[in-house]
Amino acid sequence: MKLLLLIPLLLIGVIPVMGLIPSQFDYIITQNSTGVYAVNGQTGTIDYSGTDAGTVITNAALKFYPSHASIFVTCGTWNLFSSIHTWSGALLQGCGEGQTIFKRMFNGTNLHTMVFESAYNGNNGFAYLKDFTVDGNYPHTDNMQDEIAIVGNGQLDNIEVKNYNAIGEQLAGNIQVNNPKIIGVNSSTIGSTMGIWQPPNTRITINGGDIENNRLNAVFSSGDLRISGCPYFSHNHLQTNGGGGQLDLVGSYAIIDCITIDRGNSVTSGIETNQGNYTITDSRITGEWYGIVSNGQTSNLIVSNNFLSGNQYEYGFNGNSVWHLSNNIP
């Protein structure tokens, strides 16, 4: 059981931290002009140090493998010269979006910036990420993987991802995403493929947030997707040489409640569905080619209480899909 004492980090000497930090964290990560330090939250001793924040944070998390480590990262910009990688999940918490910034400084097209394999080797871990920004540093880095990858169970609260080359977040498990801010580089030809990628056989819930400026989709879902809390998707699917949707649903099930989708391009849809059961309610879709389109032969759609305006076509009825429309405008 963790003690609820306060550790006066200023007494450690080499660590310039203002004030006191609660010691319910296993480790507090801080830095000065000469290095990065993992301070033990119970003893106040420096257990790990180095010049690469990625290595120091990974070592601190792995000390508790296969248990769950809690790590607080103080305010500032943290240059990552290697991935943060854990195999049992972890609590990784910063000072807030834009205040704790993890900046990718390394190349390697097959290397995530952060990866939490909470389901690794049969573990039943949990990745909890909270209150920080991940800067992919594109075009100065060549990452073709995800900035954040979670494999297993997890939750993300108030996480910003920006300047990424490929995918903002890969969420492969049962994962809750609260108030994401995922902003691509706003190009139709380079960088920022999509905001969130959901593989098959997974379930994610997105509550609120803002996903913009991706070359393809805001969200590409191949699993069970739930959206609520009125998130805002805009200027996604900037690439003009093919169809698709700012929200692309290819999994078997989705419930979309209260989403605003705006300003795609002349060949994209607001929401594109395939073969599955989908419910879309209380949403606003404007500035698209099709507002909602179905490409599935066996899709079943319940579409009600939505506002669709300023689209070239409000609906696209393809294949043998079954639509249940009620109280939509128009």
C-alpha positions as CSV (number, residue, x, y, z in Angstrom):
1,M,0.0,0.0,0.0
2,K,1.4,3.3,-1.1
3,L,2.0,6.0,1.6
4,L,0.4,9.4,1.2
5,L,3.4,11.3,2.3
6,L,4.9,14.3,0.5
7,I,8.4,14.0,-0.6
8,P,10.4,17.3,-0.7
9,L,12.1,16.8,-4.0
10,L,14.0,20.0,-3.7
11,L,16.1,18.3,-1.0
12,I,17.4,15.8,-3.6
13,G,19.7,18.6,-4.9
14,V,20.0,17.7,-8.6
15,I,16.3,17.9,-9.3
16,P,14.8,21.4,-9.9
17,V,11.2,20.8,-9.0
18,M,9.0,23.5,-7.6
19,G,7.0,22.5,-4.5
20,L,6.0,19.1,-3.4
21,I,4.6,16.1,-5.3
22,P,2.3,13.5,-3.7
23,S,4.1,10.2,-3.3
24,Q,1.2,8.0,-4.4
25,F,3.3,7.6,-7.6
26,D,5.9,4.8,-7.7
27,Y,8.2,7.2,-9.7
28,I,8.4,10.9,-10.4
29,I,10.3,11.8,-13.5
30,T,12.2,15.1,-13.6
31,Q,15.1,16.6,-15.4
32,N,17.8,19.3,-15.3
33,S,20.4,20.5,-17.7
34,T,22.5,17.3,-17.3
35,G,20.0,14.5,-17.3
36,V,16.7,12.8,-16.7
37,Y,15.9,11.2,-13.3
38,A,13.4,8.6,-12.0
39,V,12.9,9.4,-8.4
40,N,11.4,6.7,-6.2
41,G,8.1,8.0,-4.9
42,Q,8.5,6.3,-1.5
43,T,12.2,6.8,-0.7
44,G,13.1,9.9,-2.6
45,T,16.1,8.2,-4.1
46,I,17.1,8.4,-7.7
47,D,16.8,4.8,-9.0
48,Y,17.4,5.5,-12.7
49,S,19.0,8.3,-14.6
50,G,20.3,9.1,-18.1
51,T,20.0,11.5,-21.0
52,D,17.1,9.7,-22.8
53,A,13.7,10.2,-21.2
54,G,12.4,7.1,-23.1
55,T,14.9,4.8,-21.5
56,V,14.5,6.2,-18.0
57,I,10.7,6.0,-18.1
58,T,10.8,2.4,-19.6
59,N,13.2,1.2,-16.9
60,A,11.1,2.7,-14.1
61,A,8.0,1.0,-15.5
62,L,9.7,-2.3,-15.9
63,K,10.9,-2.4,-12.3
64,F,7.4,-3.5,-11.4
65,Y,6.8,-6.0,-14.2
66,P,4.4,-7.8,-14.3
67,S,2.7,-5.5,-11.9
68,H,1.4,-2.0,-12.7
69,A,3.6,1.0,-12.2
70,S,2.4,4.6,-11.6
71,I,4.6,7.3,-13.0
72,F,4.3,11.1,-12.8
73,V,6.2,13.2,-15.4
74,T,6.8,16.8,-14.4
75,C,6.1,19.7,-16.6
76,G,8.4,20.4,-19.6
77,T,9.5,19.0,-22.9
78,W,10.9,15.5,-22.8
79,N,13.1,14.5,-25.7
80,L,12.6,10.8,-26.5
81,F,15.6,9.2,-28.2
82,S,13.9,5.8,-27.9
83,S,10.4,4.4,-27.4
84,I,8.6,4.3,-24.1
85,H,7.7,0.6,-23.9
86,T,6.0,-1.3,-21.1
87,W,4.7,-4.9,-21.0
88,S,2.2,-4.8,-18.2
89,G,0.5,-1.5,-18.6
90,A,1.2,1.6,-16.4
91,L,-0.2,4.8,-15.2
92,L,1.7,7.6,-17.0
93,Q,0.5,11.0,-16.0
94,G,1.8,14.5,-16.9
95,C,1.0,18.0,-15.8
96,G,-1.5,18.6,-18.6
97,E,-1.9,18.9,-22.3
98,G,0.8,21.2,-23.6
99,Q,2.6,21.2,-20.3
100,T,4.2,17.8,-20.3
101,I,5.3,17.2,-23.9
102,F,7.0,14.0,-25.1
103,K,8.9,14.9,-28.3
104,R,10.1,12.1,-30.6
105,M,13.7,12.6,-31.6
106,F,14.5,9.3,-33.2
107,N,14.0,7.7,-36.6
108,G,12.9,4.1,-37.2
109,T,9.9,3.5,-39.4
110,N,8.7,0.5,-37.4
111,L,9.0,2.0,-33.9
112,H,6.1,3.4,-32.0
113,T,6.8,6.5,-29.9
114,M,4.9,4.9,-27.0
115,V,3.6,1.3,-26.7
116,F,1.8,-0.3,-23.8
117,E,1.4,-4.0,-24.2
118,S,-0.9,-4.6,-21.2
119,A,-2.0,-8.0,-22.6
120,Y,1.6,-9.2,-23.1
121,N,2.3,-12.8,-22.2
122,G,-1.1,-13.3,-20.8
123,N,-1.0,-10.3,-18.4
124,N,-4.2,-8.6,-17.4
125,G,-2.6,-5.2,-17.2
126,F,-4.1,-1.8,-17.7
127,A,-2.6,1.2,-19.5
128,Y,-3.8,4.5,-18.1
129,L,-2.4,7.6,-19.9
130,K,-3.4,11.1,-18.6
131,D,-2.7,14.8,-19.2
132,F,0.1,15.1,-21.7
133,T,1.1,15.8,-25.3
134,V,2.9,13.6,-27.7
135,D,4.7,15.4,-30.5
136,G,5.7,13.1,-33.4
137,N,8.1,15.8,-34.6
138,Y,7.3,15.2,-38.3
139,P,8.8,15.9,-40.8
140,H,12.0,15.7,-38.7
141,T,11.3,12.1,-38.0
142,D,10.2,9.2,-40.3
143,N,7.9,7.2,-38.1
144,M,5.5,5.0,-40.1
145,Q,4.0,3.5,-37.0
146,D,1.6,4.9,-34.3
147,E,2.6,7.6,-31.9
148,I,0.7,5.8,-29.1
149,A,-0.1,2.1,-29.3
150,I,-2.1,0.2,-26.6
151,V,-2.5,-3.6,-26.8
152,G,-4.9,-4.8,-24.2
153,N,-7.1,-2.7,-21.8
154,G,-6.6,0.9,-21.2
155,Q,-7.9,4.5,-20.8
156,L,-6.7,7.8,-22.2
157,D,-7.7,11.1,-20.6
158,N,-6.9,14.5,-22.1
159,I,-4.1,13.3,-24.4
160,E,-3.0,15.4,-27.3
161,V,-1.1,13.9,-30.3
162,K,0.3,16.2,-33.0
163,N,2.9,16.3,-35.8
164,Y,2.7,12.6,-36.7
165,N,3.6,11.0,-39.9
166,A,1.3,7.9,-39.8
167,I,-1.3,7.2,-37.1
168,G,-2.0,9.2,-34.0
169,E,-3.2,6.3,-31.8
170,Q,-3.6,2.5,-32.4
171,L,-6.1,1.1,-29.8
172,A,-6.2,-2.7,-29.8
173,G,-8.2,-3.8,-26.9
174,N,-11.0,-2.6,-24.6
175,I,-10.1,1.1,-24.3
176,Q,-11.9,4.3,-23.2
177,V,-10.7,7.5,-24.8
178,N,-11.8,10.7,-23.1
179,N,-11.4,14.2,-24.6
180,P,-8.7,13.3,-27.2
181,K,-7.1,16.0,-29.2
182,I,-5.5,14.5,-32.3
183,I,-4.4,17.1,-34.9
184,G,-2.6,16.1,-38.2
185,V,-0.3,18.1,-40.3
186,N,-3.0,19.2,-42.7
187,S,-1.6,17.9,-46.0
188,S,-3.3,15.8,-48.7
189,T,-0.1,14.1,-49.8
190,I,2.2,13.6,-46.8
191,G,2.0,12.8,-43.1
192,S,-0.9,12.1,-40.7
193,T,-2.6,9.1,-42.3
194,M,-5.4,8.9,-39.6
195,G,-6.2,9.9,-36.1
196,I,-7.3,6.6,-34.5
197,W,-7.0,3.1,-35.9
198,Q,-9.0,0.4,-34.3
199,P,-8.1,-3.2,-35.3
200,P,-10.7,-6.1,-35.4
201,N,-11.9,-7.9,-32.3
202,T,-11.6,-4.8,-30.1
203,R,-13.9,-2.4,-28.4
204,I,-13.2,1.3,-27.9
205,T,-15.3,4.2,-26.6
206,I,-14.6,7.8,-27.6
207,N,-16.1,10.5,-25.4
208,G,-15.8,14.1,-26.7
209,G,-12.6,15.5,-28.2
210,D,-11.3,16.9,-31.5
211,I,-9.7,15.0,-34.4
212,E,-8.7,17.1,-37.4
213,N,-6.4,17.4,-40.5
214,N,-5.7,13.8,-41.3
215,R,-4.9,12.6,-44.8
216,L,-7.4,9.8,-44.6
217,N,-9.7,9.1,-41.6
218,A,-10.3,10.7,-38.3
219,V,-11.2,7.2,-37.1
220,F,-10.9,3.9,-39.0
221,S,-12.8,1.3,-37.0
222,S,-12.7,-2.5,-37.6
223,G,-14.1,-3.4,-34.2
224,D,-16.9,-2.4,-31.8
225,L,-17.0,1.4,-31.6
226,R,-19.0,3.7,-29.4
227,I,-18.9,7.5,-29.8
228,S,-20.5,10.0,-27.4
229,G,-19.9,13.3,-25.8
230,C,-20.1,15.3,-29.1
231,P,-16.6,15.1,-30.5
232,Y,-15.6,17.2,-33.5
233,F,-14.1,15.7,-36.7
234,S,-13.0,18.2,-39.4
235,H,-10.7,18.4,-42.4
236,N,-10.0,14.7,-42.4
237,H,-9.7,12.7,-45.6
238,L,-7.7,15.4,-47.3
239,Q,-6.4,12.9,-49.9
240,T,-8.4,13.4,-53.1
241,N,-7.7,10.2,-55.1
242,G,-10.3,8.0,-53.5
243,G,-13.5,7.7,-51.4
244,G,-13.9,6.9,-47.8
245,G,-15.2,8.7,-44.7
246,Q,-13.9,10.9,-42.0
247,L,-15.4,8.2,-39.8
248,D,-14.9,4.8,-41.6
249,L,-16.8,1.9,-40.1
250,V,-15.8,-1.6,-41.3
251,G,-16.5,-3.5,-38.1
252,S,-19.7,-5.4,-37.2
253,Y,-21.1,-2.9,-34.7
254,A,-21.1,0.8,-33.8
255,I,-23.1,3.3,-31.9
256,I,-22.5,6.9,-32.8
257,D,-24.3,9.5,-30.7
258,C,-23.8,13.2,-31.0
259,I,-20.8,13.8,-33.3
260,T,-20.0,16.8,-35.5
261,I,-18.4,16.1,-38.8
262,D,-17.5,19.0,-41.1
263,R,-15.4,20.0,-44.1
264,G,-14.0,16.9,-45.8
265,N,-13.5,17.1,-49.6
266,S,-15.3,16.4,-52.8
267,V,-14.8,12.6,-52.7
268,T,-15.2,11.8,-49.1
269,S,-18.2,11.0,-46.8
270,G,-18.9,12.1,-43.3
271,I,-19.6,8.5,-42.2
272,E,-19.0,5.5,-44.4
273,T,-20.4,2.1,-43.3
274,N,-19.8,-1.4,-44.5
275,Q,-21.3,-4.8,-43.4
276,G,-22.6,-4.5,-39.9
277,N,-25.2,-3.0,-37.5
278,Y,-24.8,0.7,-36.9
279,T,-26.8,3.3,-35.0
280,I,-26.2,7.0,-35.8
281,T,-28.1,9.6,-33.7
282,D,-28.2,13.3,-32.7
283,S,-25.2,14.2,-35.0
284,R,-24.4,17.0,-37.4
285,I,-22.8,16.3,-40.7
286,T,-22.0,19.1,-43.1
287,G,-19.6,19.9,-46.0
288,E,-19.2,16.4,-47.4
289,W,-19.7,14.5,-50.6
290,Y,-22.1,12.1,-48.9
291,G,-23.3,12.7,-45.4
292,I,-23.8,9.0,-44.6
293,V,-23.1,6.3,-47.1
294,S,-23.4,2.5,-46.9
295,N,-21.2,0.2,-48.9
296,G,-22.2,-3.0,-47.2
297,Q,-24.3,-5.7,-48.7
298,T,-25.9,-6.6,-45.4
299,S,-25.7,-3.3,-43.4
300,N,-28.4,-2.5,-41.0
301,L,-28.5,1.2,-40.1
302,I,-30.6,3.1,-37.6
303,V,-30.3,6.8,-38.4
304,S,-32.3,9.3,-36.4
305,N,-32.4,12.9,-35.1
306,N,-29.4,13.9,-37.3
307,F,-28.8,17.3,-39.0
308,L,-27.3,16.9,-42.5
309,S,-26.8,20.1,-44.5
310,G,-24.4,21.4,-47.2
311,N,-23.5,18.0,-48.5
312,Q,-23.6,17.1,-52.2
313,Y,-25.7,14.1,-51.2
314,E,-27.1,13.5,-47.8
315,Y,-27.3,9.7,-48.0
316,G,-25.8,7.0,-50.2
317,F,-27.8,3.8,-50.5
318,N,-25.6,1.1,-51.9
319,G,-26.0,-2.7,-52.0
320,N,-28.8,-4.4,-50.1
321,S,-28.4,-2.4,-46.9
322,V,-31.4,-1.8,-44.7
323,W,-32.0,1.8,-43.5
324,H,-34.3,3.0,-40.7
325,L,-34.5,6.8,-41.1
326,S,-36.4,9.0,-38.6
327,N,-36.5,12.7,-37.6
328,N,-33.5,13.7,-39.6
329,I,-33.0,17.1,-41.2
330,P,-33.4,16.8,-44.1
